Amino acid sequence: MFALTTCAATLLTLAGGLVLYLCSPNQALLAAGLGRGGLWLGIASLLLAVGLFLSAMGPAAAVSSWLVILMLEGSALPFIAFLRRTS
């Protein structure tokens, strides 16, 4: 149960971070951003993910894991967009 909850929370965090990135006016993966609807979807996904993390582990570990995944994704997505443009 712990592994399933943690995997679901990780996937929701990645999906929510991706949607929030795609809502940004400075994103480079899509020609046009997703708009406000995507913003609310990304926020809801991230809140659900942190809730799942909190149900699977302690508060410090849950918030730390959640933030580390978001930081990794936020750092990697612009580089992925750059590499996609150059190749």
Long-range contacts (C-beta under 8 A, 24 or more apart in sequence): 2-56, 2-57, 5-52, 5-55, 5-56, 6-52, 6-53, 6-56, 6-57, 8-52, 9-49, 9-50, 9-52, 9-53, 9-56, 9-65, 9-66, 10-49, 10-69, 12-45, 12-46, 12-48, 12-49, 12-52, 13-45, 13-46, 13-49, 13-50, 13-53, 13-66, 13-69, 13-70, 13-73, 14-69, 14-73, 15-45, 16-41, 16-42, 16-43, 16-44, 16-45, 16-46, 16-49, 17-42, 17-46, 17-69, 17-70, 17-73, 17-74, 17-77, 18-42, 18-73, 18-77, 19-45, 20-46, 21-73, 21-74, 21-77, 27-77, 27-81, 28-78, 28-81, 28-82, 28-85, 29-77, 29-80, 29-81, 29-84, 46-70
